[in-house]
Amino acid sequence: MSGVIEVIIDDITQMNVDAIVNAANESLLGGGGVDGAIHSAAGLGLLDECRRLGGCPTGEARLTGGHNLPARFVIHTVGPIWKGGTSGEDDLLASCYRNCMRLAAENGVRSIAFPSVSTGVYRFPVERASKIAVREVRLLLEKYPEIEMVVFVCFGRNVYDAYMEALKA
Ligand code: AR6
């Protein structure tokens, strides 16, 4: 049997899971949105560790420790900036979910929380992004049966509604 998917409205920095995902930028040196919240909750040790990674291309992911967070790991992924939908944004976003789940499985992660990657500062439409997230995670839970739980952590009601709708399909 493959793992379960949960959808909640919460602050991802408070999640008691093995790994939380950060919606970062290619520098991996912090920013606004969920990235800023994760760095301020995790402390400067996270920034130090990120500096040593030397960045991350869009669509890929990198793993660090959780430092002062309840989560053991942070998996940093860089979602695509929305440019209208014809610049490969869908594939790049799917690739973020694939790379995060692969890194999670390789590091013994059994529970992982995702924010809605790319749908804030990067302006990817949340209805479209949530369908991609749900489709990919369903496939990846079958591929990695050792991952028992994926939580989509929504920051606000509109994001939550989009994920609930995507899960109906
Ligand atoms: N917990 C969960 N979700 C959150 C939190 C939180 N504490 N804070 C915001 N969100 P965004 P992006 C939601 O902008 O679009 C940064 O500056 C937010 O409401 O954080 O991938 C990076 O450094 C939205 O639904 O990430 C990059 O430069 C979702 O997280 C850029 O923003 C993603 O919004 C990345 O943009």
Backbone and ligand atoms as CSV (ligand in chain L), in Angstrom:
chain,resi,resn,atom,element,x,y,z
A,1,MET,N,N,0.841,-1.201,0.000
A,1,MET,CA,C,0.000,0.000,0.000
A,1,MET,C,C,0.875,1.250,0.000
A,2,SER,N,N,0.506,2.245,-0.802
A,2,SER,CA,C,1.332,3.453,-0.821
A,2,SER,C,C,0.841,4.463,0.218
A,3,GLY,N,N,1.659,5.500,0.429
A,3,GLY,CA,C,1.437,6.466,1.505
A,3,GLY,C,C,0.213,7.345,1.313
A,4,VAL,N,N,-0.095,8.086,2.370
A,4,VAL,CA,C,-1.283,8.938,2.357
A,4,VAL,C,C,-0.923,10.384,2.017
A,5,ILE,N,N,-1.925,11.097,1.499
A,5,ILE,CA,C,-1.783,12.526,1.211
A,5,ILE,C,C,-2.719,13.292,2.147
A,6,GLU,N,N,-2.167,14.309,2.802
A,6,GLU,CA,C,-2.995,15.181,3.640
A,6,GLU,C,C,-2.898,16.613,3.128
A,7,VAL,N,N,-3.957,17.373,3.323
A,7,VAL,CA,C,-3.944,18.791,2.963
A,7,VAL,C,C,-4.351,19.583,4.203
A,8,ILE,N,N,-3.526,20.536,4.605
A,8,ILE,CA,C,-3.868,21.339,5.777
A,8,ILE,C,C,-3.544,22.816,5.523
A,9,ILE,N,N,-4.181,23.661,6.318
A,9,ILE,CA,C,-3.818,25.088,6.312
A,9,ILE,C,C,-2.924,25.301,7.528
A,10,ASP,N,N,-1.699,25.706,7.291
A,10,ASP,CA,C,-0.766,25.852,8.418
A,10,ASP,C,C,0.479,26.606,7.953
A,11,ASP,N,N,1.383,26.789,8.930
A,11,ASP,CA,C,2.698,27.373,8.670
A,11,ASP,C,C,3.675,26.200,8.586
A,12,ILE,N,N,4.322,26.047,7.454
A,12,ILE,CA,C,5.146,24.849,7.227
A,12,ILE,C,C,6.333,24.760,8.202
A,13,THR,N,N,6.758,25.899,8.728
A,13,THR,CA,C,7.927,25.864,9.629
A,13,THR,C,C,7.621,25.112,10.922
A,14,GLN,N,N,6.344,24.982,11.248
A,14,GLN,CA,C,5.960,24.329,12.508
A,14,GLN,C,C,5.703,22.839,12.369
A,15,MET,N,N,5.873,22.313,11.170
A,15,MET,CA,C,5.463,20.929,10.916
A,15,MET,C,C,6.420,19.907,11.534
A,16,ASN,N,N,5.829,18.941,12.219
A,16,ASN,CA,C,6.584,17.835,12.805
A,16,ASN,C,C,6.649,16.673,11.833
A,17,VAL,N,N,7.469,16.833,10.820
A,17,VAL,CA,C,7.643,15.779,9.810
A,17,VAL,C,C,9.150,15.576,9.624
A,18,ASP,N,N,9.526,14.543,8.913
A,18,ASP,CA,C,10.966,14.298,8.712
A,18,ASP,C,C,11.594,15.394,7.849
A,19,ALA,N,N,10.871,15.852,6.831
A,19,ALA,CA,C,11.423,16.862,5.932
A,19,ALA,C,C,10.352,17.859,5.527
A,20,ILE,N,N,10.747,19.144,5.479
A,20,ILE,CA,C,9.873,20.145,4.853
A,20,ILE,C,C,10.566,20.628,3.584
A,21,VAL,N,N,9.743,20.978,2.605
A,21,VAL,CA,C,10.276,21.483,1.337
A,21,VAL,C,C,10.234,23.001,1.367
A,22,ASN,N,N,11.308,23.600,0.869
A,22,ASN,CA,C,11.384,25.054,0.740
A,22,ASN,C,C,11.243,25.446,-0.724
A,23,ALA,N,N,10.405,26.453,-0.983
A,23,ALA,CA,C,10.287,27.027,-2.338
A,23,ALA,C,C,11.322,28.136,-2.440
A,24,ALA,N,N,12.515,27.767,-2.881
A,24,ALA,CA,C,13.668,28.670,-2.855
A,24,ALA,C,C,13.874,29.343,-4.207
A,25,ASN,N,N,14.961,30.096,-4.322
A,25,ASN,CA,C,15.398,30.607,-5.625
A,25,ASN,C,C,16.763,30.000,-5.933
A,26,GLU,N,N,17.275,30.238,-7.139
A,26,GLU,CA,C,18.487,29.534,-7.583
A,26,GLU,C,C,19.722,29.834,-6.734
A,27,SER,N,N,19.702,30.933,-5.990
A,27,SER,CA,C,20.877,31.242,-5.149
A,27,SER,C,C,20.907,30.376,-3.888
A,28,LEU,N,N,19.758,29.904,-3.453
A,28,LEU,CA,C,19.574,29.191,-2.175
A,28,LEU,C,C,19.995,30.039,-0.969
A,29,LEU,N,N,20.015,31.342,-1.134
A,29,LEU,CA,C,20.480,32.193,-0.037
A,29,LEU,C,C,19.347,32.928,0.667
A,30,GLY,N,N,18.136,32.426,0.527
A,30,GLY,CA,C,16.994,33.005,1.218
A,30,GLY,C,C,16.259,34.012,0.350
A,31,GLY,N,N,15.129,34.478,0.867
A,31,GLY,CA,C,14.294,35.420,0.122
A,31,GLY,C,C,13.053,35.709,0.937
A,32,GLY,N,N,11.940,35.986,0.248
A,32,GLY,CA,C,10.686,36.259,0.951
A,32,GLY,C,C,9.840,34.998,1.051
A,33,GLY,N,N,8.548,35.166,1.244
A,33,GLY,CA,C,7.598,34.055,1.252
A,33,GLY,C,C,7.989,32.939,2.202
A,34,VAL,N,N,7.753,31.721,1.761
A,34,VAL,CA,C,8.020,30.563,2.612
A,34,VAL,C,C,9.531,30.403,2.857
A,35,ASP,N,N,10.322,30.807,1.898
A,35,ASP,CA,C,11.788,30.757,2.013
A,35,ASP,C,C,12.249,31.612,3.208
A,36,GLY,N,N,11.751,32.833,3.262
A,36,GLY,CA,C,12.097,33.731,4.366
A,36,GLY,C,C,11.648,33.164,5.703
A,37,ALA,N,N,10.439,32.605,5.727
A,37,ALA,CA,C,9.901,32.044,6.977
A,37,ALA,C,C,10.751,30.855,7.442
A,38,ILE,N,N,11.165,30.012,6.503
A,38,ILE,CA,C,11.971,28.836,6.862
A,38,ILE,C,C,13.343,29.268,7.377
A,39,HIS,N,N,13.970,30.206,6.685
A,39,HIS,CA,C,15.295,30.661,7.145
A,39,HIS,C,C,15.202,31.345,8.508
A,40,SER,N,N,14.163,32.139,8.744
A,40,SER,CA,C,14.144,32.783,10.065
A,40,SER,C,C,13.840,31.787,11.173
A,41,ALA,N,N,13.043,30.776,10.889
A,41,ALA,CA,C,12.774,29.779,11.932
A,41,ALA,C,C,13.948,28.812,12.126
A,42,ALA,N,N,14.677,28.530,11.067
A,42,ALA,CA,C,15.764,27.542,11.156
A,42,ALA,C,C,17.035,28.131,11.750
A,43,GLY,N,N,17.236,29.438,11.569
A,43,GLY,CA,C,18.434,30.084,12.112
A,43,GLY,C,C,19.564,30.159,11.096
A,44,LEU,N,N,20.633,30.835,11.507
A,44,LEU,CA,C,21.727,31.126,10.569
A,44,LEU,C,C,22.510,29.894,10.146
A,45,GLY,N,N,22.414,28.835,10.913
A,45,GLY,CA,C,23.082,27.582,10.536
A,45,GLY,C,C,22.587,27.090,9.177
A,46,LEU,N,N,21.317,27.307,8.893
A,46,LEU,CA,C,20.767,26.882,7.591
A,46,LEU,C,C,21.396,27.700,6.462
A,47,LEU,N,N,21.505,28.998,6.671
A,47,LEU,CA,C,22.093,29.853,5.642
A,47,LEU,C,C,23.550,29.446,5.374
A,48,ASP,N,N,24.287,29.155,6.436
A,48,ASP,CA,C,25.678,28.694,6.298
A,48,ASP,C,C,25.750,27.432,5.444
A,49,GLU,N,N,24.863,26.492,5.750
A,49,GLU,CA,C,24.866,25.233,4.995
A,49,GLU,C,C,24.476,25.475,3.539
A,50,CYS,N,N,23.511,26.351,3.314
A,50,CYS,CA,C,23.060,26.657,1.953
A,50,CYS,C,C,24.176,27.319,1.143
A,51,ARG,N,N,24.943,28.199,1.800
A,51,ARG,CA,C,26.054,28.872,1.094
A,51,ARG,C,C,27.007,27.862,0.490
A,52,ARG,N,N,27.222,26.778,1.202
A,52,ARG,CA,C,28.179,25.767,0.732
A,52,ARG,C,C,27.635,24.952,-0.458
A,53,LEU,N,N,26.340,25.047,-0.724
A,53,LEU,CA,C,25.762,24.263,-1.825
A,53,LEU,C,C,25.992,24.910,-3.188
A,54,GLY,N,N,26.228,26.208,-3.212
A,54,GLY,CA,C,26.512,26.885,-4.481
A,54,GLY,C,C,25.328,26.971,-5.424
A,55,GLY,N,N,24.146,27.107,-4.874
A,55,GLY,CA,C,22.966,27.316,-5.719
A,55,GLY,C,C,22.319,26.030,-6.211
A,56,CYS,N,N,21.209,26.214,-6.936
A,56,CYS,CA,C,20.426,25.062,-7.422
A,56,CYS,C,C,19.642,25.512,-8.658
A,57,PRO,N,N,19.791,24.804,-9.789
A,57,PRO,CA,C,19.026,25.198,-10.986
A,57,PRO,C,C,17.513,24.966,-10.814
A,58,THR,N,N,16.732,25.715,-11.546
A,58,THR,CA,C,15.273,25.552,-11.538
A,58,THR,C,C,14.892,24.107,-11.882
A,59,GLY,N,N,13.972,23.563,-11.106
A,59,GLY,CA,C,13.507,22.187,-11.330
A,59,GLY,C,C,14.260,21.147,-10.528
A,60,GLU,N,N,15.396,21.547,-9.951
A,60,GLU,CA,C,16.173,20.589,-9.147
A,60,GLU,C,C,15.935,20.820,-7.653
A,61,ALA,N,N,16.604,20.030,-6.817
A,61,ALA,CA,C,16.411,20.122,-5.365
A,61,ALA,C,C,17.709,19.787,-4.648
A,62,ARG,N,N,17.866,20.330,-3.442
A,62,ARG,CA,C,19.050,20.080,-2.608
A,62,ARG,C,C,18.603,19.859,-1.170
A,63,LEU,N,N,19.297,18.989,-0.465
A,63,LEU,CA,C,18.914,18.666,0.908
A,63,LEU,C,C,19.885,19.269,1.926
A,64,THR,N,N,19.309,19.832,2.993
A,64,THR,CA,C,20.131,20.292,4.120
A,64,THR,C,C,19.511,19.770,5.414
A,65,GLY,N,N,20.208,20.036,6.521
A,65,GLY,CA,C,19.623,19.763,7.828
A,65,GLY,C,C,18.522,20.763,8.141
A,66,GLY,N,N,17.752,20.457,9.188
A,66,GLY,CA,C,16.651,21.343,9.580
A,66,GLY,C,C,17.063,22.399,10.597
A,67,HIS,N,N,18.269,22.260,11.163
A,67,HIS,CA,C,18.772,23.225,12.160
A,67,HIS,C,C,17.738,23.433,13.280
A,68,ASN,N,N,17.241,24.663,13.509
A,68,ASN,CA,C,16.328,24.874,14.643
A,68,ASN,C,C,14.869,24.510,14.359
A,69,LEU,N,N,14.601,23.919,13.218
A,69,LEU,CA,C,13.210,23.539,12.882
A,69,LEU,C,C,12.866,22.200,13.526
A,70,PRO,N,N,11.576,21.924,13.724
A,70,PRO,CA,C,11.199,20.578,14.187
A,70,PRO,C,C,11.562,19.491,13.160
A,71,ALA,N,N,11.573,19.838,11.881
A,71,ALA,CA,C,11.882,18.848,10.829
A,71,ALA,C,C,13.386,18.560,10.799
A,72,ARG,N,N,13.734,17.305,10.523
A,72,ARG,CA,C,15.148,16.896,10.482
A,72,ARG,C,C,15.859,17.453,9.256
A,73,PHE,N,N,15.121,17.536,8.137
A,73,PHE,CA,C,15.710,18.012,6.886
A,73,PHE,C,C,14.877,19.131,6.264
A,74,VAL,N,N,15.579,19.971,5.488
A,74,VAL,CA,C,14.883,20.865,4.560
A,74,VAL,C,C,15.314,20.457,3.157
A,75,ILE,N,N,14.356,20.260,2.280
A,75,ILE,CA,C,14.668,19.993,0.876
A,75,ILE,C,C,14.300,21.261,0.103
A,76,HIS,N,N,15.336,21.902,-0.434
A,76,HIS,CA,C,15.156,23.167,-1.139
A,76,HIS,C,C,14.938,22.873,-2.613
A,77,THR,N,N,13.851,23.384,-3.147
A,77,THR,CA,C,13.637,23.211,-4.591
A,77,THR,C,C,13.349,24.576,-5.196
A,78,VAL,N,N,13.690,24.713,-6.469
A,78,VAL,CA,C,13.496,25.994,-7.150
A,78,VAL,C,C,12.435,25.802,-8.221
A,79,GLY,N,N,11.263,26.349,-7.965
A,79,GLY,CA,C,10.173,26.258,-8.923
A,79,GLY,C,C,10.366,27.244,-10.066
A,80,PRO,N,N,9.629,27.030,-11.157
A,80,PRO,CA,C,9.718,27.955,-12.291
A,80,PRO,C,C,8.975,29.260,-12.015
A,81,ILE,N,N,9.498,30.333,-12.591
A,81,ILE,CA,C,8.778,31.609,-12.594
A,81,ILE,C,C,7.727,31.525,-13.710
A,82,TRP,N,N,6.485,31.858,-13.399
A,82,TRP,CA,C,5.397,31.793,-14.394
A,82,TRP,C,C,5.628,32.822,-15.493
A,83,LYS,N,N,5.628,32.329,-16.749
A,83,LYS,CA,C,5.810,33.250,-17.885
A,83,LYS,C,C,4.685,33.084,-18.887
A,84,GLY,N,N,3.540,32.604,-18.433
A,84,GLY,CA,C,2.393,32.450,-19.316
A,84,GLY,C,C,2.059,30.994,-19.622
A,85,GLY,N,N,2.923,30.090,-19.292
A,85,GLY,CA,C,2.612,28.665,-19.396
A,85,GLY,C,C,3.206,27.961,-20.593
A,86,THR,N,N,3.884,28.695,-21.482
A,86,THR,CA,C,4.430,28.051,-22.683
A,86,THR,C,C,5.962,27.989,-22.656
A,87,SER,N,N,6.537,28.183,-21.492
A,87,SER,CA,C,8.002,28.151,-21.382
A,87,SER,C,C,8.486,26.944,-20.573
A,88,GLY,N,N,7.699,25.876,-20.613
A,88,GLY,CA,C,8.111,24.660,-19.911
A,88,GLY,C,C,7.838,24.687,-18.421
A,89,GLU,N,N,6.980,25.624,-17.972
A,89,GLU,CA,C,6.733,25.759,-16.537
A,89,GLU,C,C,6.137,24.490,-15.920
A,90,ASP,N,N,5.193,23.846,-16.631
A,90,ASP,CA,C,4.548,22.646,-16.073
A,90,ASP,C,C,5.580,21.542,-15.816
A,91,ASP,N,N,6.441,21.305,-16.796
A,91,ASP,CA,C,7.446,20.237,-16.655
A,91,ASP,C,C,8.452,20.558,-15.562
A,92,LEU,N,N,8.838,21.828,-15.489
A,92,LEU,CA,C,9.800,22.216,-14.446
A,92,LEU,C,C,9.195,22.037,-13.054
A,93,LEU,N,N,7.915,22.383,-12.929
A,93,LEU,CA,C,7.275,22.217,-11.620
A,93,LEU,C,C,7.175,20.727,-11.267
A,94,ALA,N,N,6.787,19.914,-12.230
A,94,ALA,CA,C,6.713,18.459,-11.991
A,94,ALA,C,C,8.080,17.934,-11.578
A,95,SER,N,N,9.113,18.440,-12.225
A,95,SER,CA,C,10.472,18.011,-11.911
A,95,SER,C,C,10.863,18.371,-10.473
A,96,CYS,N,N,10.384,19.499,-9.962
A,96,CYS,CA,C,10.631,19.854,-8.552
A,96,CYS,C,C,10.085,18.755,-7.635
A,97,TYR,N,N,8.843,18.341,-7.872
A,97,TYR,CA,C,8.235,17.320,-7.012
A,97,TYR,C,C,8.996,15.995,-7.124
A,98,ARG,N,N,9.401,15.643,-8.351
A,98,ARG,CA,C,10.146,14.383,-8.544
A,98,ARG,C,C,11.481,14.408,-7.827
A,99,ASN,N,N,12.203,15.505,-7.953
A,99,ASN,CA,C,13.520,15.582,-7.316
A,99,ASN,C,C,13.411,15.636,-5.790
A,100,CYS,N,N,12.410,16.312,-5.277
A,100,CYS,CA,C,12.217,16.349,-3.820
A,100,CYS,C,C,11.890,14.963,-3.276
A,101,MET,N,N,11.015,14.256,-3.949
A,101,MET,CA,C,10.611,12.929,-3.458
A,101,MET,C,C,11.762,11.934,-3.594
A,102,ARG,N,N,12.560,12.063,-4.644
A,102,ARG,CA,C,13.732,11.184,-4.799
A,102,ARG,C,C,14.728,11.423,-3.661
A,103,LEU,N,N,15.036,12.705,-3.388
A,103,LEU,CA,C,15.959,13.017,-2.289
A,103,LEU,C,C,15.400,12.534,-0.948
A,104,ALA,N,N,14.113,12.694,-0.761
A,104,ALA,CA,C,13.478,12.237,0.474
A,104,ALA,C,C,13.677,10.729,0.634
A,105,ALA,N,N,13.352,9.984,-0.412
A,105,ALA,CA,C,13.475,8.519,-0.340
A,105,ALA,C,C,14.927,8.108,-0.103
A,106,GLU,N,N,15.859,8.776,-0.747
A,106,GLU,CA,C,17.286,8.436,-0.590
A,106,GLU,C,C,17.787,8.705,0.822
A,107,ASN,N,N,17.093,9.587,1.551
A,107,ASN,CA,C,17.557,9.955,2.890
A,107,ASN,C,C,16.669,9.403,4.009
A,108,GLY,N,N,15.878,8.421,3.690
A,108,GLY,CA,C,15.091,7.745,4.722
A,108,GLY,C,C,13.914,8.540,5.260
A,109,VAL,N,N,13.473,9.535,4.499
A,109,VAL,CA,C,12.337,10.359,4.931
A,109,VAL,C,C,11.040,9.560,4.782
A,110,ARG,N,N,10.259,9.542,5.859
A,110,ARG,CA,C,8.961,8.843,5.811
A,110,ARG,C,C,7.788,9.810,5.749
A,111,SER,N,N,8.022,11.035,6.198
A,111,SER,CA,C,6.952,12.048,6.131
A,111,SER,C,C,7.545,13.349,5.616
A,112,ILE,N,N,6.833,13.973,4.683
A,112,ILE,CA,C,7.362,15.178,4.030
A,112,ILE,C,C,6.235,16.173,3.806
A,113,ALA,N,N,6.531,17.447,4.031
A,113,ALA,CA,C,5.536,18.511,3.829
A,113,ALA,C,C,5.990,19.435,2.716
A,114,PHE,N,N,5.077,19.702,1.788
A,114,PHE,CA,C,5.343,20.618,0.669
A,114,PHE,C,C,4.534,21.902,0.822
A,115,PRO,N,N,5.138,23.057,0.526
A,115,PRO,CA,C,4.324,24.254,0.312
A,115,PRO,C,C,3.845,24.230,-1.143
A,116,SER,N,N,3.064,25.204,-1.524
A,116,SER,CA,C,2.590,25.274,-2.904
A,116,SER,C,C,3.662,25.981,-3.740
A,117,VAL,N,N,4.637,25.184,-4.186
A,117,VAL,CA,C,5.828,25.706,-4.877
A,117,VAL,C,C,5.435,26.559,-6.096
A,118,SER,N,N,6.059,27.701,-6.224
A,118,SER,CA,C,5.922,28.630,-7.370
A,118,SER,C,C,4.657,29.480,-7.385
A,119,THR,N,N,3.716,29.255,-6.457
A,119,THR,CA,C,2.424,29.954,-6.600
A,119,THR,C,C,2.346,31.283,-5.851
A,120,GLY,N,N,3.454,31.712,-5.256
A,120,GLY,CA,C,3.473,33.001,-4.562
A,120,GLY,C,C,4.174,34.035,-5.420
A,121,VAL,N,N,5.371,34.390,-4.993
A,121,VAL,CA,C,6.192,35.379,-5.711
A,121,VAL,C,C,6.366,34.991,-7.191
A,122,TYR,N,N,6.450,33.707,-7.490
A,122,TYR,CA,C,6.685,33.239,-8.866
A,122,TYR,C,C,5.417,33.144,-9.718
A,123,ARG,N,N,4.234,33.402,-9.098
A,123,ARG,CA,C,2.955,33.654,-9.804
A,123,ARG,C,C,2.392,32.498,-10.649
A,124,PHE,N,N,2.828,31.280,-10.415
A,124,PHE,CA,C,2.244,30.121,-11.117
A,124,PHE,C,C,0.801,29.984,-10.626
A,125,PRO,N,N,-0.198,29.880,-11.524
A,125,PRO,CA,C,-1.594,29.782,-11.065
A,125,PRO,C,C,-1.799,28.546,-10.173
A,126,VAL,N,N,-2.416,28.785,-9.018
A,126,VAL,CA,C,-2.471,27.727,-8.005
A,126,VAL,C,C,-3.334,26.531,-8.434
A,127,GLU,N,N,-4.397,26.775,-9.227
A,127,GLU,CA,C,-5.236,25.638,-9.661
A,127,GLU,C,C,-4.400,24.694,-10.523
A,128,ARG,N,N,-3.639,25.269,-11.419
A,128,ARG,CA,C,-2.808,24.474,-12.326
A,128,ARG,C,C,-1.654,23.801,-11.557
A,129,ALA,N,N,-1.042,24.539,-10.658
A,129,ALA,CA,C,0.086,24.004,-9.885
A,129,ALA,C,C,-0.363,22.868,-8.964
A,130,SER,N,N,-1.535,23.015,-8.370
A,130,SER,CA,C,-1.988,21.986,-7.427
A,130,SER,C,C,-2.313,20.688,-8.160
A,131,LYS,N,N,-2.818,20.789,-9.398
A,131,LYS,CA,C,-3.084,19.567,-10.188
A,131,LYS,C,C,-1.779,18.839,-10.480
A,132,ILE,N,N,-0.751,19.583,-10.823
A,132,ILE,CA,C,0.559,18.976,-11.115
A,132,ILE,C,C,1.128,18.336,-9.839
A,133,ALA,N,N,1.024,19.063,-8.726
A,133,ALA,CA,C,1.556,18.551,-7.456
A,133,ALA,C,C,0.874,17.239,-7.073
A,134,VAL,N,N,-0.445,17.210,-7.157
A,134,VAL,CA,C,-1.198,16.018,-6.755
A,134,VAL,C,C,-0.900,14.848,-7.700
A,135,ARG,N,N,-0.880,15.118,-9.003
A,135,ARG,CA,C,-0.591,14.058,-9.986
A,135,ARG,C,C,0.791,13.454,-9.736
A,136,GLU,N,N,1.786,14.308,-9.574
A,136,GLU,CA,C,3.152,13.804,-9.378
A,136,GLU,C,C,3.286,13.047,-8.068
A,137,VAL,N,N,2.765,13.621,-6.992
A,137,VAL,CA,C,2.930,12.986,-5.682
A,137,VAL,C,C,2.223,11.632,-5.644
A,138,ARG,N,N,1.088,11.527,-6.271
A,138,ARG,CA,C,0.407,10.217,-6.313
A,138,ARG,C,C,1.300,9.175,-6.980
A,139,LEU,N,N,1.904,9.536,-8.114
A,139,LEU,CA,C,2.791,8.606,-8.828
A,139,LEU,C,C,4.018,8.274,-7.988
A,140,LEU,N,N,4.559,9.295,-7.333
A,140,LEU,CA,C,5.810,9.115,-6.588
A,140,LEU,C,C,5.607,8.311,-5.308
A,141,LEU,N,N,4.421,8.387,-4.736
A,141,LEU,CA,C,4.148,7.563,-3.552
A,141,LEU,C,C,4.111,6.084,-3.927
A,142,GLU,N,N,3.724,5.807,-5.159
A,142,GLU,CA,C,3.776,4.413,-5.620
A,142,GLU,C,C,5.205,3.990,-5.886
A,143,LYS,N,N,5.992,4.922,-6.429
A,143,LYS,CA,C,7.383,4.611,-6.736
A,143,LYS,C,C,8.219,4.435,-5.467
A,144,TYR,N,N,7.890,5.207,-4.424
A,144,TYR,CA,C,8.671,5.174,-3.175
A,144,TYR,C,C,7.759,4.764,-2.011
A,145,PRO,N,N,7.448,3.487,-1.884
A,145,PRO,CA,C,6.503,3.063,-0.835
A,145,PRO,C,C,7.018,3.318,0.579
A,146,GLU,N,N,8.327,3.572,0.709
A,146,GLU,CA,C,8.892,3.872,2.040
A,146,GLU,C,C,8.449,5.250,2.549
A,147,ILE,N,N,7.981,6.120,1.645
A,147,ILE,CA,C,7.440,7.413,2.092
A,147,ILE,C,C,5.974,7.199,2.474
A,148,GLU,N,N,5.691,7.427,3.755
A,148,GLU,CA,C,4.373,7.066,4.288
A,148,GLU,C,C,3.357,8.198,4.215
A,149,MET,N,N,3.864,9.436,4.230
A,149,MET,CA,C,2.919,10.554,4.267
A,149,MET,C,C,3.471,11.792,3.568
A,150,VAL,N,N,2.624,12.392,2.743
A,150,VAL,CA,C,2.938,13.687,2.125
A,150,VAL,C,C,1.859,14.672,2.574
A,151,VAL,N,N,2.295,15.794,3.113
A,151,VAL,CA,C,1.352,16.829,3.545
A,151,VAL,C,C,1.513,18.044,2.641
A,152,PHE,N,N,0.413,18.486,2.052
A,152,PHE,CA,C,0.418,19.752,1.327
A,152,PHE,C,C,0.003,20.831,2.322
A,153,VAL,N,N,0.948,21.693,2.655
A,153,VAL,CA,C,0.681,22.735,3.641
A,153,VAL,C,C,0.287,24.012,2.915
A,154,CYS,N,N,-0.961,24.417,3.107
A,154,CYS,CA,C,-1.518,25.555,2.373
A,154,CYS,C,C,-1.505,26.787,3.258
A,155,PHE,N,N,-1.096,27.888,2.676
A,155,PHE,CA,C,-1.037,29.142,3.411
A,155,PHE,C,C,-2.225,29.961,2.946
A,156,GLY,N,N,-3.387,29.641,3.458
A,156,GLY,CA,C,-4.592,30.370,3.066
A,156,GLY,C,C,-5.622,29.456,2.421
A,157,ARG,N,N,-6.862,29.927,2.520
A,157,ARG,CA,C,-8.030,29.143,2.109
A,157,ARG,C,C,-8.050,28.868,0.596
A,158,ASN,N,N,-7.644,29.848,-0.223
A,158,ASN,CA,C,-7.721,29.642,-1.681
A,158,ASN,C,C,-6.769,28.532,-2.125
A,159,VAL,N,N,-5.625,28.455,-1.479
A,159,VAL,CA,C,-4.665,27.407,-1.816
A,159,VAL,C,C,-5.229,26.048,-1.376
A,160,TYR,N,N,-5.778,26.021,-0.172
A,160,TYR,CA,C,-6.393,24.799,0.353
A,160,TYR,C,C,-7.499,24.298,-0.591
A,161,ASP,N,N,-8.375,25.211,-1.017
A,161,ASP,CA,C,-9.479,24.818,-1.907
A,161,ASP,C,C,-8.955,24.253,-3.227
A,162,ALA,N,N,-7.891,24.844,-3.756
A,162,ALA,CA,C,-7.323,24.353,-5.020
A,162,ALA,C,C,-6.800,22.917,-4.859
A,163,TYR,N,N,-6.137,22.635,-3.765
A,163,TYR,CA,C,-5.623,21.272,-3.537
A,163,TYR,C,C,-6.756,20.275,-3.333
A,164,MET,N,N,-7.799,20.691,-2.601
A,164,MET,CA,C,-8.922,19.776,-2.371
A,164,MET,C,C,-9.606,19.449,-3.696
A,165,GLU,N,N,-9.706,20.446,-4.563
A,165,GLU,CA,C,-10.304,20.242,-5.883
A,165,GLU,C,C,-9.424,19.290,-6.715
A,166,ALA,N,N,-8.122,19.524,-6.667
A,166,ALA,CA,C,-7.189,18.685,-7.436
A,166,ALA,C,C,-7.243,17.234,-6.957
A,167,LEU,N,N,-7.468,17.036,-5.679
A,167,LEU,CA,C,-7.519,15.668,-5.127
A,167,LEU,C,C,-8.771,14.914,-5.551
A,168,LYS,N,N,-9.805,15.649,-5.967
A,168,LYS,CA,C,-11.058,14.997,-6.393
A,168,LYS,C,C,-10.883,14.292,-7.729
A,169,ALA,N,N,-9.930,14.758,-8.518
A,169,ALA,CA,C,-9.770,14.221,-9.885
A,169,ALA,C,C,-9.211,12.795,-9.873
L,1,AR6,N1,N,4.117,28.057,5.289
L,1,AR6,C1,C,3.510,27.511,4.214
L,1,AR6,N2,N,3.317,28.164,3.053
L,1,AR6,C2,C,3.752,29.445,2.982
L,1,AR6,C3,C,4.403,30.102,4.058
L,1,AR6,C4,C,4.558,29.352,5.259
L,1,AR6,N3,N,5.161,29.857,6.343
L,1,AR6,N4,N,4.715,31.367,3.658
L,1,AR6,C5,C,4.266,31.505,2.388
L,1,AR6,N5,N,3.685,30.350,1.978
L,1,AR6,P1,P,6.442,31.751,-2.240
L,1,AR6,P2,P,7.439,30.881,-4.874
L,1,AR6,C6,C,3.066,30.018,0.682
L,1,AR6,O1,O,6.299,33.162,-2.701
L,1,AR6,O2,O,6.219,31.376,-5.551
L,1,AR6,C7,C,11.025,33.650,-2.358
L,1,AR6,O3,O,11.446,34.982,-2.230
L,1,AR6,C8,C,2.621,31.145,-0.219
L,1,AR6,O4,O,1.391,31.702,0.239
L,1,AR6,O5,O,6.998,31.522,-0.882
L,1,AR6,O6,O,7.974,29.535,-5.245
L,1,AR6,C9,C,12.132,32.740,-2.835
L,1,AR6,O7,O,13.404,33.129,-2.338
L,1,AR6,C10,C,2.460,30.399,-1.529
L,1,AR6,O8,O,1.214,29.694,-1.541
L,1,AR6,O9,O,7.362,30.875,-3.265
L,1,AR6,C11,C,12.059,32.876,-4.327
L,1,AR6,O10,O,12.740,34.033,-4.764
L,1,AR6,C12,C,3.590,29.359,-1.479
L,1,AR6,O11,O,4.012,29.317,-0.107
L,1,AR6,C13,C,10.575,33.046,-4.576
L,1,AR6,O12,O,10.040,33.588,-3.371
L,1,AR6,C14,C,4.780,29.699,-2.349
L,1,AR6,O13,O,5.003,31.100,-2.353
L,1,AR6,C15,C,9.896,31.725,-4.828
L,1,AR6,O14,O,8.570,31.959,-5.172
